[in-house]
Amino acid sequence: MRAPSTCLVTGGAGYVGALVVDQLRRAGCTVRVLDILAQPIWPGQPPDAYLCGDICDETLLARACTDVDAVVHCVAHVPLHKDLAQMRRVNVDGSRALLRAARTARVAKVVAVSSSAVLGVPDRPIVAEDAPVRPMDPYGQAKAQAEDLCRQAAANGLDVTIVRPRTVVGPGRLGIFQILFEWLAQGRDLPVLGGGRNVYQFVHGDDLAAAIVRAIGRPGAATYHIGAADPTTMAEALTRLADHAGTGSRVVSLPLRPAEWAMRATTALGLSPLGAYHALMYGRSLAFDIGKARRELGWEPGYNNHTLLAQAYDTYLRDRAAILASVGGSAHRSPVRQGVLALVSRCLTVLPAVKS
């Protein structure tokens, strides 16, 4: 599967978007980026290769989509921002505007990056692409509406593929993971819910970007689930990570229902950096059956839960001083204020360690 000769990446200054840009450029593709962040992401770029502006700006979108073979739509307003009106505007209205611009410009292929949040809490721990879409939080609802727009566009003749990733991890991916890695660096205990027996799956950013690039080269509308090989329980994933870090951190368990209630309440009150989806899914099982992507895209993940978490932590430790001093940047490339979680971490030491 060959990369297109020219490609627009929306959200190309974000974590996943930048990885897609890098892989496309290494494949010889001419890349154009549209992002709200006014920052170059590669040296020597031509003046029109980076368009700074709003995903809902139809004039800018028309310019961005002109003379490109493919579009990768990575723009998303994520739960960390907490602004529900903006979440809908960017994720739903922005997707609608982008799809309209792509169709008008006769773009040959669109790959839209969605989210596992559209599935809510599934009936079984490992799910395929035909699992019911029933989002249970505002972010999932917005992304589900964006998926509906993609399917409508495909029915009207635009070649649109949806890629749903599991929780993305990789070097430089911060957000909520910055809190986890900081606790590890300080030797603080790590909480799981209900014993941490829930099956969980991450995906390495490079593996996700590789799947997206392969999806560009496959004609025909489709949906693909992308995740790491060999999902584990949450307790096993964090215990292996704590052992790797070697800082004395233990994995301890909080009761599922009370912890979920407290997470939802502190999130609603603005006391926690967690979004509604974090509170919903941290103690719940969700992993993807990635067989369809393997068969149809010829894609294979290079990382499992253990290797990707260990690599991301080691990178954080190497860059820790600079990260803690940084400001600005996208939500997933910036440190996070811990809020009430800082108090929680000090209370975990009285709990016994979990046996994974």
Phi and psi in degrees as a GROMACS rama.xvg file:
@    title "Ramachandran Plot"
@    xaxis  label "Phi"
@    yaxis  label "Psi"
@TYPE xy
-92.9702  145.876  ARG-2
-71.034  151.829  ALA-3
-67.8243  164.449  PRO-4
-76.2591  -32.551  SER-5
-135.075  139.336  THR-6
-145.476  136.42  CYS-7
-95.9747  131.444  LEU-8
-116.773  109.891  VAL-9
-80.1034  141.478  THR-10
71.4506  28.5353  GLY-11
-71.6762  -7.50007  GLY-12
-94.2321  -7.03795  ALA-13
-79.1337  179.715  GLY-14
-63.991  -57.055  TYR-15
-68.2461  -43.1096  VAL-16
-57.3731  -41.6711  GLY-17
-65.4471  -35.4443  ALA-18
-67.6632  -38.7776  LEU-19
-63.9344  -45.2674  VAL-20
-55.7919  -46.437  VAL-21
-62.0765  -45.0031  ASP-22
-67.5906  -37.4482  GLN-23
-65.3408  -42.8166  LEU-24
-66.0147  -37.6514  ARG-25
-68.1635  -23.7367  ARG-26
-85.4031  1.98337  ALA-27
91.4215  11.7921  GLY-28
-84.9049  141.879  CYS-29
-82.2167  122.796  THR-30
-114.117  137.293  VAL-31
-117.947  139.639  ARG-32
-118.317  138.578  VAL-33
-122.017  123.048  LEU-34
-154.066  151.945  ASP-35
-74.3411  -21.8287  ILE-36
-82.2341  127.391  LEU-37
-88.3916  76.0782  ALA-38
-148.6  133.693  GLN-39
-70.7871  150.986  PRO-40
-122.062  -0.698966  ILE-41
-152.205  150.069  TRP-42
-75.2711  148.053  PRO-43
72.991  18.9808  GLY-44
-70.8748  143.443  GLN-45
-66.8363  157.294  PRO-46
-57.7288  -32.1823  PRO-47
-95.7698  10.2752  ASP-48
-82.6107  -15.7645  ALA-49
-127.264  112.196  TYR-50
-107.142  117.881  LEU-51
-97.9946  121.503  CYS-52
170.749  -174.798  GLY-53
-86.9268  139.29  ASP-54
-66.3208  -16.9927  ILE-55
-93.2661  0.269043  CYS-56
-79.7591  101.815  ASP-57
-67.0063  -33.4371  GLU-58
-64.8858  -44.0006  THR-59
-65.8281  -39.7309  LEU-60
-63.9919  -39.3207  LEU-61
-60.7161  -42.3464  ALA-62
-65.3653  -41.9646  ARG-63
-65.159  -35.8046  ALA-64
-87.3323  -8.87585  CYS-65
-68.4419  128.606  THR-66
63.5407  34.8899  ASP-67
-117.4  147.887  VAL-68
-83.4704  -31.792  ASP-69
-146.517  156.559  ALA-70
-128.52  131.84  VAL-71
-109.703  118.052  VAL-72
-99.7861  97.5865  HIS-73
-105.12  -8.86869  CYS-74
-58.865  132.734  VAL-75
-154.765  142.958  ALA-76
-99.3006  107.364  HIS-77
-90.1325  164.042  VAL-78
-58.1237  -25.1824  PRO-79
-58.8047  -25.8581  LEU-80
-76.6102  -27.9336  HIS-81
69.993  -0.127643  LYS-82
-93.1307  101.136  ASP-83
-69.934  -37.2084  LEU-84
-64.5092  -43.144  ALA-85
-68.6298  -32.9787  GLN-86
-59.8709  -44.1947  MET-87
-70.3385  -41.9309  ARG-88
-60.7734  -46.8143  ARG-89
-73.1191  -50.3493  VAL-90
-74.3821  -34.8313  ASN-91
-98.3569  -60.6485  VAL-92
-63.611  -38.2735  ASP-93
-64.9714  -40.3031  GLY-94
-65.107  -41.4178  SER-95
-60.0517  -45.699  ARG-96
-65.1648  -40.7381  ALA-97
-64.9882  -44.6114  LEU-98
-63.8535  -38.522  LEU-99
-64.0781  -43.8692  ARG-100
-64.9939  -39.3783  ALA-101
-65.0083  -40.3291  ALA-102
-67.5456  -42.9844  ARG-103
-61.4128  -38.2534  THR-104
-82.1125  0.0398528  ALA-105
58.1611  43.4398  ARG-106
-65.5998  135.643  VAL-107
-75.1028  -30.9488  ALA-108
-149.5  136.62  LYS-109
-123.87  130.875  VAL-110
-115.334  117.536  VAL-111
-104.812  125.149  ALA-112
-87.7994  117.318  VAL-113
-103.516  -142.13  SER-114
-158.07  148.688  SER-115
-67.4723  -12.7333  SER-116
-62.4151  -19.2627  ALA-117
-66.7274  -18.804  VAL-118
-89.9903  -10.5553  LEU-119
59.5551  -140.094  GLY-120
-97.3913  107.655  VAL-121
-73.8223  166.521  PRO-122
-74.0266  -22.7013  ASP-123
-133.24  156.399  ARG-124
-71.032  -29.5207  PRO-125
-120.016  122.6  ILE-126
-125.557  148.792  VAL-127
-99.6605  -178.849  ALA-128
-66.8343  -18.8043  GLU-129
-89.6642  8.94697  ASP-130
-62.4767  147.686  ALA-131
-60.925  137.348  PRO-132
-89.2559  111.66  VAL-133
-148.936  73.3842  ARG-134
-62.1471  147.454  PRO-135
-124.206  13.8792  MET-136
-147.368  162.847  ASP-137
-59.5667  -38.8721  PRO-138
-64.5425  -47.0054  TYR-139
-61.1183  -38.4574  GLY-140
-63.8077  -42.2764  GLN-141
-65.1805  -42.7362  ALA-142
-68.8189  -33.051  LYS-143
-66.0214  -39.9626  ALA-144
-64.5766  -37.9567  GLN-145
-63.7534  -39.7536  ALA-146
-61.1687  -41.565  GLU-147
-58.9234  -41.1457  ASP-148
-63.1766  -38.2673  LEU-149
-63.6598  -43.1121  CYS-150
-66.6378  -38.1887  ARG-151
-63.9911  -42.1509  GLN-152
-63.1809  -39.2734  ALA-153
-64.5716  -39.3599  ALA-154
-64.86  -24.9484  ALA-155
-95.426  10.7113  ASN-156
108.653  -4.8728  GLY-157
-88.2803  131.039  LEU-158
-78.3883  103.185  ASP-159
-125.062  126.311  VAL-160
-112.904  137.547  THR-161
-102.996  129.451  ILE-162
-114.463  120.66  VAL-163
-105.76  113.468  ARG-164
-93.6356  152.412  PRO-165
-77.657  -171.949  ARG-166
-60.6756  120.219  THR-167
-83.6011  130.91  VAL-168
-134.035  149.351  VAL-169
172.003  171.874  GLY-170
-56.5007  126.361  PRO-171
87.6704  -7.31447  GLY-172
-80.2842  115.302  ARG-173
-111.349  -112.072  LEU-174
59.3322  -133.884  GLY-175
-61.0131  -30.9623  ILE-176
-66.0475  -25.4902  PHE-177
-62.0635  -35.9475  GLN-178
-66.5063  -46.9304  ILE-179
-57.945  -47.4926  LEU-180
-69.9543  -32.9779  PHE-181
-68.07  -41.71  GLU-182
-60.5271  -42.0335  TRP-183
-61.3694  -45.5782  LEU-184
-60.4121  -32.7139  ALA-185
-89.1842  -1.18746  GLN-186
75.0356  21.2923  GLY-187
-80.4228  156.449  ARG-188
-75.4338  153.145  ASP-189
-113.079  127.958  LEU-190
-89.3822  143.923  PRO-191
-122.218  168.453  VAL-192
-113.041  137.604  LEU-193
58.954  34.7865  GLY-194
86.5063  -4.94313  GLY-195
68.4604  26.4997  GLY-196
-83.0141  -3.90327  ARG-197
-69.4233  136.873  ASN-198
-75.7379  128.808  VAL-199
-136.717  152.387  TYR-200
-140.293  135.882  GLN-201
-108.801  -179.812  PHE-202
-146.792  136.092  VAL-203
-72.3525  139.151  HIS-204
-56.8705  -38.6008  GLY-205
-66.451  -38.3048  ASP-206
-64.6521  -40.7772  ASP-207
-63.8022  -46.637  LEU-208
-60.4208  -39.3524  ALA-209
-64.1525  -39.564  ALA-210
-65.82  -40.0342  ALA-211
-62.4035  -45.3812  ILE-212
-62.6413  -39.7449  VAL-213
-66.3987  -36.9528  ARG-214
-64.8642  -31.5605  ALA-215
-59.5314  -39.2329  ILE-216
-82.8871  -1.44189  GLY-217
-107.13  113.883  ARG-218
-71.8075  151.777  PRO-219
103.744  135.112  GLY-220
-64.5844  139.685  ALA-221
-162.356  168.975  ALA-222
-127.765  135.404  THR-223
-129.266  138.445  TYR-224
-95.5507  131.074  HIS-225
-125.783  122.713  ILE-226
-155.711  174.037  GLY-227
-71.643  158.284  ALA-228
-70.7797  147.48  ALA-229
56.2212  71.0613  ASP-230
-56.2582  153.806  PRO-231
-128.451  176.329  THR-232
-75.3964  158.613  THR-233
-62.4152  -40.4289  MET-234
-62.0638  -41.9362  ALA-235
-65.2721  -42.6663  GLU-236
-61.5044  -45.6569  ALA-237
-76.16  -32.1643  LEU-238
-65.3895  -44.0637  THR-239
-63.4251  -37.6189  ARG-240
-67.3012  -42.4972  LEU-241
-62.9489  -40.4347  ALA-242
-62.7913  -40.6089  ASP-243
-62.9852  -43.0082  HIS-244
-66.8043  -38.8152  ALA-245
66.0442  29.4078  GLY-246
-101.834  2.23823  THR-247
95.0129  -0.328624  GLY-248
-63.9508  140.356  SER-249
-114.905  162.026  ARG-250
-102.621  122.562  VAL-251
-123.778  158.313  VAL-252
-112.605  138.581  SER-253
-109.481  148.866  LEU-254
-62.8487  135.072  PRO-255
-59.2159  -59.1647  LEU-256
-63.1376  -51.2657  ARG-257
-60.5121  -37.1766  PRO-258
-66.7035  -42.0351  ALA-259
-63.148  -41.5837  GLU-260
-61.8688  -45.9774  TRP-261
-64.2366  -38.5511  ALA-262
-64.6505  -42.7519  MET-263
-65.4589  -41.855  ARG-264
-66.308  -46.7942  ALA-265
-68.7009  -31.5083  THR-266
-65.6999  -46.2238  THR-267
-62.7622  -32.8255  ALA-268
-85.1097  -2.40079  LEU-269
76.2297  19.158  GLY-270
-91.9695  -11.5765  LEU-271
-127.965  147.029  SER-272
-75.2416  -10.9637  PRO-273
-67.6616  144.883  LEU-274
-90.834  171.895  GLY-275
-59.5168  -36.1682  ALA-276
-69.3644  -35.7174  TYR-277
-59.7257  -46.6086  HIS-278
-64.4994  -34.7845  ALA-279
-70.4401  -41.6768  LEU-280
-107.496  -10.4759  MET-281
-59.3104  -35.302  TYR-282
-101.514  10.4095  GLY-283
-111.523  156.96  ARG-284
-87.3507  134.499  SER-285
-163.715  115.821  LEU-286
-139.726  153.33  ALA-287
-98.2605  138.925  PHE-288
-77.2787  114.84  ASP-289
-101.875  17.1126  ILE-290
-62.5577  -37.2997  GLY-291
-64.0366  -43.8982  LYS-292
-63.9555  -37.6652  ALA-293
-63.3747  -45.0696  ARG-294
-71.4342  -48.9482  ARG-295
-88.2238  -28.1869  GLU-296
-102.754  -10.9493  LEU-297
64.422  29.4525  GLY-298
-98.0053  145.635  TRP-299
-141.961  127.635  GLU-300
-67.8379  141.154  PRO-301
-94.0233  -6.0285  GLY-302
-133.084  151.654  TYR-303
-111.416  179.979  ASN-304
-52.4659  -43.2711  ASN-305
-69.7481  -46.8194  HIS-306
-69.9137  -36.6886  THR-307
-73.5049  -36.861  LEU-308
-67.469  -42.3149  LEU-309
-63.1416  -43.5327  ALA-310
-63.8722  -43.2833  GLN-311
-64.403  -40.0654  ALA-312
-65.8402  -44.0937  TYR-313
-60.5794  -39.2215  ASP-314
-66.7689  -40.4628  THR-315
-61.2833  -44.146  TYR-316
-61.8102  -39.9512  LEU-317
-63.6676  -39.279  ARG-318
-103.815  12.9964  ASP-319
-56.4969  -47.1488  ARG-320
-60.4431  -44.8854  ALA-321
-66.9184  -37.9637  ALA-322
-64.0875  -46.334  ILE-323
-65.8951  -23.2087  LEU-324
-93.2862  -4.71098  ALA-325
-83.0105  156.228  SER-326
-139.116  156.21  VAL-327
78.0185  -168.49  GLY-328
87.5332  173.439  GLY-329
-70.7469  164.445  SER-330
-59.8203  -32.9422  ALA-331
-93.2852  5.53832  HIS-332
-122.094  19.6197  ARG-333
-131.101  152.144  SER-334
-67.9592  157.856  PRO-335
-120.163  138.481  VAL-336
-71.8006  131.614  ARG-337
-78.4031  -26.0591  GLN-338
57.766  -133.813  GLY-339
-66.0413  -18.7207  VAL-340
-63.8187  -27.6889  LEU-341
-63.1371  -38.0035  ALA-342
-69.7073  -41.01  LEU-343
-58.4336  -43.2012  VAL-344
-61.4296  -30.4913  SER-345
-77.0701  -16.5992  ARG-346
-93.6114  -9.68247  CYS-347
-75.768  -17.4828  LEU-348
-66.6477  -17.3071  THR-349
-83.3854  -7.94291  VAL-350
-92.1816  148.188  LEU-351
-73.3484  154.171  PRO-352
-72.912  148.363  ALA-353
-82.7245  142.491  VAL-354
-96.5292  113.881  LYS-355
